[in-house]
Amino acid sequence: MNAYQGQTFQMHQLINIKQVISITGLCRSTLYEMMDEDSPYSDPTFPKKVVISQKRIGWLAIEIHQWIEDKANNRNQRE
């Protein structure tokens, strides 16, 4: 089942920032903070961006979903 607005998509599909925001529930600035290695909010487990062109980046949908799944699976270990 797909968590992105009831639409179907291929798991190897590149998704844009708006779709990542919708799927994760995080805001744009938080996502960029998580990707910034110098940020105190850096998350090295967050999927790496894919450079599509000089002005476009994307993420693999499967990696975003796996990251969410890993967070869910690890929540009991931290409690």
Number of C-alpha atoms within 10 A of each C-alpha: 6 12 11 13 9 8 8 10 12 10 14 11 12 18 19 16 17 11 16 21 14 13 17 15 9 11 13 13 9 13 18 14 15 19 19 14 12 9 11 9 14 16 14 11 11 15 18 13 16 14 11 11 8 6 6 11 14 19 21 20 21 16 16 19 18 14 16 15 11 12 12 11 10 11 9 8 7 5 5
